[in-house]
Amino acid sequence: MPTVDRIVEWALKNPPEKLFRYQPPKIKRVEMFLLRNKLYATSPKWFKDPLDTVVPLDTSGKRSEWVARLDKLIDEQAPNMPKAEREQRVAMALDSGLHIKMEEESKQALRDATGIVCLTDQEDNQFMWENYAKKGRGFCVCFDYSQADPVLGEAIPVQYLPEHPTYRYVDVNVRDVIVELMVTKLTKWKQEKEWRLVYLDTPDSFQGFTPTSLRAIVLGPKSSKNFVRRCKKMIKKRRYPTKIYKIIKNKNAKGTRMVLL
């Protein structure tokens, strides 16, 4: 599996020109982008795909390997614990199987405590409109991408693999590989061409972005007249130059076109 360093190296050589965020038709979301200049970093526990960001770790390992792992964890959390007490706790955990439960709970807590902003380099993507913008009733925000940008410049491209990689608990520190696993998805999702901003220990949180990086908002082909009206009214309140477009279906030909409102 590619390491985060290799993924980032690829991103530096293949930067997207723009990044997009598809959203349902909620005016509060529009306000969040246009007037508050915020992104929302969601905990993976709310994601549609139940396997997204799941950390599949193997519990196999020799007893001596587990003793070394648990001893190290105790040393990190309670360095002053007497040796005899430490050995007794490690033995009790291994004999009862409690070590597996503890590792699984710790892994789940770390996953749930991560905030993720999902972006894509795909403009006017039918799949994205259908699945993330209420079947075309929502909207999409367009950001200029720059590696120098303090926020969007930290976006990491998702790697799509045929199956999730597996690590042994005794071989890794979960926290060391969590970002890598947060940007890995199954190949069935590769049409999303996703980029992610990953925030450890800050789930379900608002994250600011550089206001001038937001260049346009695009309304879906099925967005209601009322939603269009409210978005046009709101964009007039924005302090930074931002265009508003709408996807229109071609009357006499297949496909769509983007019209400036």
C-alpha positions as protocol buffer text, in pm:
chain_id: "A"
residue {
  index: 1
  type: MET
  ca { x: 0 y: 0 z: 0 }
}
residue {
  index: 2
  type: PRO
  ca { x: 128 y: 349 z: -78 }
}
residue {
  index: 3
  type: THR
  ca { x: 244 y: 541 z: 227 }
}
residue {
  index: 4
  type: VAL
  ca { x: 112 y: 891 z: 296 }
}
residue {
  index: 5
  type: ASP
  ca { x: 449 y: 1033 z: 191 }
}
residue {
  index: 6
  type: ARG
  ca { x: 423 y: 863 z: -147 }
}
residue {
  index: 7
  type: ILE
  ca { x: 64 y: 978 z: -189 }
}
residue {
  index: 8
  type: VAL
  ca { x: 161 y: 1337 z: -110 }
}
residue {
  index: 9
  type: GLU
  ca { x: 458 y: 1313 z: -345 }
}
residue {
  index: 10
  type: TRP
  ca { x: 222 y: 1207 z: -624 }
}
residue {
  index: 11
  type: ALA
  ca { x: -10 y: 1499 z: -540 }
}
residue {
  index: 12
  type: LEU
  ca { x: 276 y: 1747 z: -564 }
}
residue {
  index: 13
  type: LYS
  ca { x: 353 y: 1623 z: -914 }
}
residue {
  index: 14
  type: ASN
  ca { x: -13 y: 1604 z: -1022 }
}
residue {
  index: 15
  type: PRO
  ca { x: -192 y: 1900 z: -862 }
}
residue {
  index: 16
  type: PRO
  ca { x: -554 y: 1961 z: -960 }
}
residue {
  index: 17
  type: GLU
  ca { x: -646 y: 2297 z: -1106 }
}
residue {
  index: 18
  type: LYS
  ca { x: -961 y: 2314 z: -897 }
}
residue {
  index: 19
  type: LEU
  ca { x: -1138 y: 2121 z: -622 }
}
residue {
  index: 20
  type: PHE
  ca { x: -1513 y: 2085 z: -580 }
}
residue {
  index: 21
  type: ARG
  ca { x: -1750 y: 2009 z: -294 }
}
residue {
  index: 22
  type: TYR
  ca { x: -2095 y: 1874 z: -383 }
}
residue {
  index: 23
  type: GLN
  ca { x: -2373 y: 1948 z: -133 }
}
residue {
  index: 24
  type: PRO
  ca { x: -2748 y: 1892 z: -81 }
}
residue {
  index: 25
  type: PRO
  ca { x: -2990 y: 2189 z: -128 }
}
residue {
  index: 26
  type: LYS
  ca { x: -2961 y: 2330 z: 223 }
}
residue {
  index: 27
  type: ILE
  ca { x: -2939 y: 2706 z: 244 }
}
residue {
  index: 28
  type: LYS
  ca { x: -2746 y: 2682 z: 572 }
}
residue {
  index: 29
  type: ARG
  ca { x: -2474 y: 2498 z: 380 }
}
residue {
  index: 30
  type: VAL
  ca { x: -2464 y: 2776 z: 121 }
}
residue {
  index: 31
  type: GLU
  ca { x: -2435 y: 3030 z: 402 }
}
residue {
  index: 32
  type: MET
  ca { x: -2151 y: 2830 z: 558 }
}
residue {
  index: 33
  type: PHE
  ca { x: -1946 y: 2864 z: 239 }
}
residue {
  index: 34
  type: LEU
  ca { x: -2043 y: 3207 z: 113 }
}
residue {
  index: 35
  type: LEU
  ca { x: -2077 y: 3410 z: 430 }
}
residue {
  index: 36
  type: ARG
  ca { x: -1882 y: 3220 z: 695 }
}
residue {
  index: 37
  type: ASN
  ca { x: -1598 y: 3083 z: 476 }
}
residue {
  index: 38
  type: LYS
  ca { x: -1612 y: 2749 z: 650 }
}
residue {
  index: 39
  type: LEU
  ca { x: -1580 y: 2382 z: 561 }
}
residue {
  index: 40
  type: TYR
  ca { x: -1735 y: 2110 z: 774 }
}
residue {
  index: 41
  type: ALA
  ca { x: -1510 y: 1820 z: 873 }
}
residue {
  index: 42
  type: THR
  ca { x: -1734 y: 1518 z: 927 }
}
residue {
  index: 43
  type: SER
  ca { x: -1658 y: 1215 z: 1142 }
}
residue {
  index: 44
  type: PRO
  ca { x: -1637 y: 898 z: 928 }
}
residue {
  index: 45
  type: LYS
  ca { x: -1905 y: 736 z: 1143 }
}
residue {
  index: 46
  type: TRP
  ca { x: -2161 y: 938 z: 942 }
}
residue {
  index: 47
  type: PHE
  ca { x: -2034 y: 831 z: 599 }
}
residue {
  index: 48
  type: LYS
  ca { x: -2264 y: 648 z: 355 }
}
residue {
  index: 49
  type: ASP
  ca { x: -2014 y: 370 z: 292 }
}
residue {
  index: 50
  type: PRO
  ca { x: -1987 y: 168 z: 618 }
}
residue {
  index: 51
  type: LEU
  ca { x: -1643 y: 43 z: 509 }
}
residue {
  index: 52
  type: ASP
  ca { x: -1505 y: 389 z: 441 }
}
residue {
  index: 53
  type: THR
  ca { x: -1202 y: 454 z: 666 }
}
residue {
  index: 54
  type: VAL
  ca { x: -1251 y: 122 z: 845 }
}
residue {
  index: 55
  type: VAL
  ca { x: -917 y: 16 z: 987 }
}
residue {
  index: 56
  type: PRO
  ca { x: -887 y: -362 z: 933 }
}
residue {
  index: 57
  type: LEU
  ca { x: -617 y: -472 z: 1175 }
}
residue {
  index: 58
  type: ASP
  ca { x: -515 y: -834 z: 1231 }
}
residue {
  index: 59
  type: THR
  ca { x: -518 y: -951 z: 1593 }
}
residue {
  index: 60
  type: SER
  ca { x: -276 y: -1239 z: 1532 }
}
residue {
  index: 61
  type: GLY
  ca { x: 65 y: -1244 z: 1695 }
}
residue {
  index: 62
  type: LYS
  ca { x: 277 y: -1442 z: 1935 }
}
residue {
  index: 63
  type: ARG
  ca { x: 222 y: -1389 z: 2306 }
}
residue {
  index: 64
  type: SER
  ca { x: 571 y: -1241 z: 2331 }
}
residue {
  index: 65
  type: GLU
  ca { x: 479 y: -984 z: 2061 }
}
residue {
  index: 66
  type: TRP
  ca { x: 164 y: -885 z: 2245 }
}
residue {
  index: 67
  type: VAL
  ca { x: 352 y: -862 z: 2576 }
}
residue {
  index: 68
  type: ALA
  ca { x: 598 y: -621 z: 2413 }
}
residue {
  index: 69
  type: ARG
  ca { x: 316 y: -414 z: 2261 }
}
residue {
  index: 70
  type: LEU
  ca { x: 110 y: -387 z: 2580 }
}
residue {
  index: 71
  type: ASP
  ca { x: 419 y: -317 z: 2787 }
}
residue {
  index: 72
  type: LYS
  ca { x: 505 y: -28 z: 2556 }
}
residue {
  index: 73
  type: LEU
  ca { x: 150 y: 111 z: 2570 }
}
residue {
  index: 74
  type: ILE
  ca { x: 150 y: 101 z: 2951 }
}
residue {
  index: 75
  type: ASP
  ca { x: 491 y: 267 z: 2958 }
}
residue {
  index: 76
  type: GLU
  ca { x: 352 y: 551 z: 2744 }
}
residue {
  index: 77
  type: GLN
  ca { x: 38 y: 598 z: 2954 }
}
residue {
  index: 78
  type: ALA
  ca { x: 168 y: 514 z: 3303 }
}
residue {
  index: 79
  type: PRO
  ca { x: 548 y: 530 z: 3299 }
}
residue {
  index: 80
  type: ASN
  ca { x: 572 y: 516 z: 3680 }
}
residue {
  index: 81
  type: MET
  ca { x: 375 y: 194 z: 3719 }
}
residue {
  index: 82
  type: PRO
  ca { x: 579 y: -66 z: 3916 }
}
residue {
  index: 83
  type: LYS
  ca { x: 719 y: -348 z: 3702 }
}
residue {
  index: 84
  type: ALA
  ca { x: 537 y: -621 z: 3896 }
}
residue {
  index: 85
  type: GLU
  ca { x: 200 y: -449 z: 3856 }
}
residue {
  index: 86
  type: ARG
  ca { x: 266 y: -389 z: 3487 }
}
residue {
  index: 87
  type: GLU
  ca { x: 349 y: -755 z: 3428 }
}
residue {
  index: 88
  type: GLN
  ca { x: 38 y: -862 z: 3619 }
}
residue {
  index: 89
  type: ARG
  ca { x: -189 y: -633 z: 3413 }
}
residue {
  index: 90
  type: VAL
  ca { x: -40 y: -748 z: 3084 }
}
residue {
  index: 91
  type: ALA
  ca { x: -84 y: -1115 z: 3180 }
}
residue {
  index: 92
  type: MET
  ca { x: -447 y: -1059 z: 3289 }
}
residue {
  index: 93
  type: ALA
  ca { x: -530 y: -877 z: 2966 }
}
residue {
  index: 94
  type: LEU
  ca { x: -380 y: -1151 z: 2749 }
}
residue {
  index: 95
  type: ASP
  ca { x: -537 y: -1437 z: 2945 }
}
residue {
  index: 96
  type: SER
  ca { x: -885 y: -1282 z: 2935 }
}
residue {
  index: 97
  type: GLY
  ca { x: -870 y: -1155 z: 2577 }
}
residue {
  index: 98
  type: LEU
  ca { x: -927 y: -803 z: 2707 }
}
residue {
  index: 99
  type: HIS
  ca { x: -634 y: -676 z: 2500 }
}
residue {
  index: 100
  type: ILE
  ca { x: -826 y: -738 z: 2177 }
}
residue {
  index: 101
  type: LYS
  ca { x: -1133 y: -553 z: 2304 }
}
residue {
  index: 102
  type: MET
  ca { x: -919 y: -264 z: 2420 }
}
residue {
  index: 103
  type: GLU
  ca { x: -740 y: -238 z: 2084 }
}
residue {
  index: 104
  type: GLU
  ca { x: -1067 y: -250 z: 1890 }
}
residue {
  index: 105
  type: GLU
  ca { x: -1226 y: 18 z: 2108 }
}
residue {
  index: 106
  type: SER
  ca { x: -917 y: 237 z: 2077 }
}
residue {
  index: 107
  type: LYS
  ca { x: -914 y: 195 z: 1699 }
}
residue {
  index: 108
  type: GLN
  ca { x: -1283 y: 283 z: 1669 }
}
residue {
  index: 109
  type: ALA
  ca { x: -1245 y: 586 z: 1894 }
}
residue {
  index: 110
  type: LEU
  ca { x: -953 y: 714 z: 1687 }
}
residue {
  index: 111
  type: ARG
  ca { x: -1153 y: 675 z: 1365 }
}
residue {
  index: 112
  type: ASP
  ca { x: -1462 y: 845 z: 1507 }
}
residue {
  index: 113
  type: ALA
  ca { x: -1249 y: 1131 z: 1646 }
}
residue {
  index: 114
  type: THR
  ca { x: -1120 y: 1224 z: 1299 }
}
residue {
  index: 115
  type: GLY
  ca { x: -1278 y: 1498 z: 1089 }
}
residue {
  index: 116
  type: ILE
  ca { x: -1276 y: 1467 z: 710 }
}
residue {
  index: 117
  type: VAL
  ca { x: -1366 y: 1712 z: 433 }
}
residue {
  index: 118
  type: CYS
  ca { x: -1438 y: 1526 z: 110 }
}
residue {
  index: 119
  type: LEU
  ca { x: -1355 y: 1707 z: -214 }
}
residue {
  index: 120
  type: THR
  ca { x: -1316 y: 1602 z: -578 }
}
residue {
  index: 121
  type: ASP
  ca { x: -1136 y: 1728 z: -886 }
}
residue {
  index: 122
  type: GLN
  ca { x: -1443 y: 1644 z: -1094 }
}
residue {
  index: 123
  type: GLU
  ca { x: -1647 y: 1933 z: -1235 }
}
residue {
  index: 124
  type: ASP
  ca { x: -2011 y: 1865 z: -1333 }
}
residue {
  index: 125
  type: ASN
  ca { x: -1989 y: 1493 z: -1251 }
}
residue {
  index: 126
  type: GLN
  ca { x: -2323 y: 1315 z: -1286 }
}
residue {
  index: 127
  type: PHE
  ca { x: -2235 y: 1055 z: -1022 }
}
residue {
  index: 128
  type: MET
  ca { x: -2147 y: 1328 z: -771 }
}
residue {
  index: 129
  type: TRP
  ca { x: -2464 y: 1524 z: -845 }
}
residue {
  index: 130
  type: GLU
  ca { x: -2674 y: 1212 z: -793 }
}
residue {
  index: 131
  type: ASN
  ca { x: -2510 y: 1085 z: -477 }
}
residue {
  index: 132
  type: TYR
  ca { x: -2398 y: 1397 z: -292 }
}
residue {
  index: 133
  type: ALA
  ca { x: -2621 y: 1679 z: -417 }
}
residue {
  index: 134
  type: LYS
  ca { x: -2967 y: 1529 z: -376 }
}
residue {
  index: 135
  type: LYS
  ca { x: -2990 y: 1396 z: -734 }
}
residue {
  index: 136
  type: GLY
  ca { x: -2899 y: 1731 z: -884 }
}
residue {
  index: 137
  type: ARG
  ca { x: -3117 y: 1946 z: -658 }
}
residue {
  index: 138
  type: GLY
  ca { x: -2822 y: 2074 z: -457 }
}
residue {
  index: 139
  type: PHE
  ca { x: -2512 y: 2273 z: -538 }
}
residue {
  index: 140
  type: CYS
  ca { x: -2138 y: 2250 z: -584 }
}
residue {
  index: 141
  type: VAL
  ca { x: -1873 y: 2494 z: -466 }
}
residue {
  index: 142
  type: CYS
  ca { x: -1561 y: 2549 z: -675 }
}
residue {
  index: 143
  type: PHE
  ca { x: -1223 y: 2622 z: -517 }
}
residue {
  index: 144
  type: ASP
  ca { x: -902 y: 2727 z: -686 }
}
residue {
  index: 145
  type: TYR
  ca { x: -631 y: 2485 z: -579 }
}
residue {
  index: 146
  type: SER
  ca { x: -284 y: 2595 z: -478 }
}
residue {
  index: 147
  type: GLN
  ca { x: -19 y: 2392 z: -300 }
}
residue {
  index: 148
  type: ALA
  ca { x: 71 y: 2711 z: -117 }
}
residue {
  index: 149
  type: ASP
  ca { x: -281 y: 2748 z: 24 }
}
residue {
  index: 150
  type: PRO
  ca { x: -267 y: 2681 z: 402 }
}
residue {
  index: 151
  type: VAL
  ca { x: -592 y: 2481 z: 389 }
}
residue {
  index: 152
  type: LEU
  ca { x: -663 y: 2334 z: 46 }
}
residue {
  index: 153
  type: GLY
  ca { x: -291 y: 2283 z: -11 }
}
residue {
  index: 154
  type: GLU
  ca { x: -312 y: 2012 z: 258 }
}
residue {
  index: 155
  type: ALA
  ca { x: -565 y: 1807 z: 59 }
}
residue {
  index: 156
  type: ILE
  ca { x: -455 y: 1448 z: -1 }
}
residue {
  index: 157
  type: PRO
  ca { x: -574 y: 1244 z: -302 }
}
residue {
  index: 158
  type: VAL
  ca { x: -762 y: 926 z: -217 }
}
residue {
  index: 159
  type: GLN
  ca { x: -599 y: 602 z: -332 }
}
residue {
  index: 160
  type: TYR
  ca { x: -835 y: 337 z: -469 }
}
residue {
  index: 161
  type: LEU
  ca { x: -744 y: -26 z: -405 }
}
residue {
  index: 162
  type: PRO
  ca { x: -924 y: -356 z: -483 }
}
residue {
  index: 163
  type: GLU
  ca { x: -932 y: -441 z: -113 }
}
residue {
  index: 164
  type: HIS
  ca { x: -851 y: -278 z: 216 }
}
residue {
  index: 165
  type: PRO
  ca { x: -494 y: -331 z: 337 }
}
residue {
  index: 166
  type: THR
  ca { x: -448 y: -518 z: 663 }
}
residue {
  index: 167
  type: TYR
  ca { x: -195 y: -452 z: 936 }
}
residue {
  index: 168
  type: ARG
  ca { x: -121 y: -650 z: 1250 }
}
residue {
  index: 169
  type: TYR
  ca { x: -176 y: -467 z: 1575 }
}
residue {
  index: 170
  type: VAL
  ca { x: 159 y: -594 z: 1702 }
}
residue {
  index: 171
  type: ASP
  ca { x: 339 y: -435 z: 1405 }
}
residue {
  index: 172
  type: VAL
  ca { x: 198 y: -82 z: 1399 }
}
residue {
  index: 173
  type: ASN
  ca { x: 85 y: 209 z: 1605 }
}
residue {
  index: 174
  type: VAL
  ca { x: -269 y: 273 z: 1481 }
}
residue {
  index: 175
  type: ARG
  ca { x: -225 y: 647 z: 1504 }
}
residue {
  index: 176
  type: ASP
  ca { x: 77 y: 628 z: 1274 }
}
residue {
  index: 177
  type: VAL
  ca { x: -126 y: 474 z: 990 }
}
residue {
  index: 178
  type: ILE
  ca { x: -464 y: 637 z: 1050 }
}
residue {
  index: 179
  type: VAL
  ca { x: -417 y: 916 z: 793 }
}
residue {
  index: 180
  type: GLU
  ca { x: -308 y: 660 z: 535 }
}
residue {
  index: 181
  type: LEU
  ca { x: -620 y: 458 z: 598 }
}
residue {
  index: 182
  type: MET
  ca { x: -839 y: 769 z: 592 }
}
residue {
  index: 183
  type: VAL
  ca { x: -739 y: 833 z: 231 }
}
residue {
  index: 184
  type: THR
  ca { x: -781 y: 477 z: 104 }
}
residue {
  index: 185
  type: LYS
  ca { x: -1104 y: 350 z: -54 }
}
residue {
  index: 186
  type: LEU
  ca { x: -1217 y: 53 z: -259 }
}
residue {
  index: 187
  type: THR
  ca { x: -1191 y: 76 z: -638 }
}
residue {
  index: 188
  type: LYS
  ca { x: -1571 y: 76 z: -677 }
}
residue {
  index: 189
  type: TRP
  ca { x: -1559 y: 442 z: -568 }
}
residue {
  index: 190
  type: LYS
  ca { x: -1278 y: 550 z: -802 }
}
residue {
  index: 191
  type: GLN
  ca { x: -1512 y: 753 z: -1024 }
}
residue {
  index: 192
  type: GLU
  ca { x: -1533 y: 1007 z: -741 }
}
residue {
  index: 193
  type: LYS
  ca { x: -1163 y: 1100 z: -785 }
}
residue {
  index: 194
  type: GLU
  ca { x: -1167 y: 1228 z: -431 }
}
residue {
  index: 195
  type: TRP
  ca { x: -928 y: 1448 z: -237 }
}
residue {
  index: 196
  type: ARG
  ca { x: -954 y: 1475 z: 141 }
}
residue {
  index: 197
  type: LEU
  ca { x: -861 y: 1712 z: 418 }
}
residue {
  index: 198
  type: VAL
  ca { x: -796 y: 1509 z: 733 }
}
residue {
  index: 199
  type: TYR
  ca { x: -821 y: 1660 z: 1082 }
}
residue {
  index: 200
  type: LEU
  ca { x: -714 y: 1432 z: 1366 }
}
residue {
  index: 201
  type: ASP
  ca { x: -896 y: 1475 z: 1697 }
}
residue {
  index: 202
  type: THR
  ca { x: -1143 y: 1729 z: 1552 }
}
residue {
  index: 203
  type: PRO
  ca { x: -1456 y: 1543 z: 1434 }
}
residue {
  index: 204
  type: ASP
  ca { x: -1774 y: 1720 z: 1323 }
}
residue {
  index: 205
  type: SER
  ca { x: -1603 y: 2058 z: 1329 }
}
residue {
  index: 206
  type: PHE
  ca { x: -1598 y: 2377 z: 1123 }
}
residue {
  index: 207
  type: GLN
  ca { x: -1270 y: 2453 z: 951 }
}
residue {
  index: 208
  type: GLY
  ca { x: -1191 y: 2788 z: 790 }
}
residue {
  index: 209
  type: PHE
  ca { x: -1062 y: 2822 z: 435 }
}
residue {
  index: 210
  type: THR
  ca { x: -892 y: 3104 z: 247 }
}
residue {
  index: 211
  type: PRO
  ca { x: -1192 y: 3319 z: 134 }
}
residue {
  index: 212
  type: THR
  ca { x: -1042 y: 3410 z: -204 }
}
residue {
  index: 213
  type: SER
  ca { x: -998 y: 3041 z: -295 }
}
residue {
  index: 214
  type: LEU
  ca { x: -1376 y: 3002 z: -336 }
}
residue {
  index: 215
  type: ARG
  ca { x: -1437 y: 3119 z: -693 }
}
residue {
  index: 216
  type: ALA
  ca { x: -1785 y: 2995 z: -782 }
}
residue {
  index: 217
  type: ILE
  ca { x: -2098 y: 2816 z: -673 }
}
residue {
  index: 218
  type: VAL
  ca { x: -2275 y: 2592 z: -924 }
}
residue {
  index: 219
  type: LEU
  ca { x: -2643 y: 2507 z: -881 }
}
residue {
  index: 220
  type: GLY
  ca { x: -2759 y: 2163 z: -986 }
}
residue {
  index: 221
  type: PRO
  ca { x: -2978 y: 2093 z: -1293 }
}
residue {
  index: 222
  type: LYS
  ca { x: -3278 y: 2013 z: -1072 }
}
residue {
  index: 223
  type: SER
  ca { x: -3238 y: 2293 z: -818 }
}
residue {
  index: 224
  type: SER
  ca { x: -3568 y: 2464 z: -738 }
}
residue {
  index: 225
  type: LYS
  ca { x: -3650 y: 2821 z: -837 }
}
residue {
  index: 226
  type: ASN
  ca { x: -3673 y: 2915 z: -470 }
}
residue {
  index: 227
  type: PHE
  ca { x: -3329 y: 2769 z: -396 }
}
residue {
  index: 228
  type: VAL
  ca { x: -3180 y: 2951 z: -696 }
}
residue {
  index: 229
  type: ARG
  ca { x: -3340 y: 3278 z: -581 }
}
residue {
  index: 230
  type: ARG
  ca { x: -3207 y: 3245 z: -226 }
}
residue {
  index: 231
  type: CYS
  ca { x: -2856 y: 3158 z: -344 }
}
residue {
  index: 232
  type: LYS
  ca { x: -2847 y: 3458 z: -580 }
}
residue {
  index: 233
  type: LYS
  ca { x: -2960 y: 3682 z: -296 }
}
residue {
  index: 234
  type: MET
  ca { x: -2699 y: 3543 z: -59 }
}
residue {
  index: 235
  type: ILE
  ca { x: -2407 y: 3570 z: -300 }
}
residue {
  index: 236
  type: LYS
  ca { x: -2467 y: 3946 z: -319 }
}
residue {
  index: 237
  type: LYS
  ca { x: -2376 y: 3963 z: 49 }
}
residue {
  index: 238
  type: ARG
  ca { x: -2041 y: 3793 z: -4 }
}
residue {
  index: 239
  type: ARG
  ca { x: -1740 y: 4021 z: 34 }
}
residue {
  index: 240
  type: TYR
  ca { x: -1525 y: 3836 z: -217 }
}
residue {
  index: 241
  type: PRO
  ca { x: -1576 y: 3803 z: -596 }
}
residue {
  index: 242
  type: THR
  ca { x: -1767 y: 3481 z: -655 }
}
residue {
  index: 243
  type: LYS
  ca { x: -1962 y: 3372 z: -960 }
}
residue {
  index: 244
  type: ILE
  ca { x: -2284 y: 3173 z: -958 }
}
residue {
  index: 245
  type: TYR
  ca { x: -2374 y: 2925 z: -1230 }
}
residue {
  index: 246
  type: LYS
  ca { x: -2653 y: 2680 z: -1298 }
}
residue {
  index: 247
  type: ILE
  ca { x: -2640 y: 2352 z: -1483 }
}
residue {
  index: 248
  type: ILE
  ca { x: -2899 y: 2357 z: -1763 }
}
residue {
  index: 249
  type: LYS
  ca { x: -3014 y: 2062 z: -1971 }
}
residue {
  index: 250
  type: ASN
  ca { x: -2980 y: 2112 z: -2344 }
}
residue {
  index: 251
  type: LYS
  ca { x: -3322 y: 2116 z: -2512 }
}
residue {
  index: 252
  type: ASN
  ca { x: -3232 y: 1984 z: -2854 }
}
residue {
  index: 253
  type: ALA
  ca { x: -2926 y: 1777 z: -2769 }
}
residue {
  index: 254
  type: LYS
  ca { x: -2800 y: 1541 z: -2505 }
}
residue {
  index: 255
  type: GLY
  ca { x: -2598 y: 1663 z: -2212 }
}
residue {
  index: 256
  type: THR
  ca { x: -2593 y: 1983 z: -2012 }
}
residue {
  index: 257
  type: ARG
  ca { x: -2426 y: 2322 z: -2011 }
}
residue {
  index: 258
  type: MET
  ca { x: -2325 y: 2562 z: -1737 }
}
residue {
  index: 259
  type: VAL
  ca { x: -2488 y: 2907 z: -1750 }
}
residue {
  index: 260
  type: LEU
  ca { x: -2372 y: 3215 z: -1561 }
}
residue {
  index: 261
  type: LEU
  ca { x: -2658 y: 3367 z: -1359 }
}
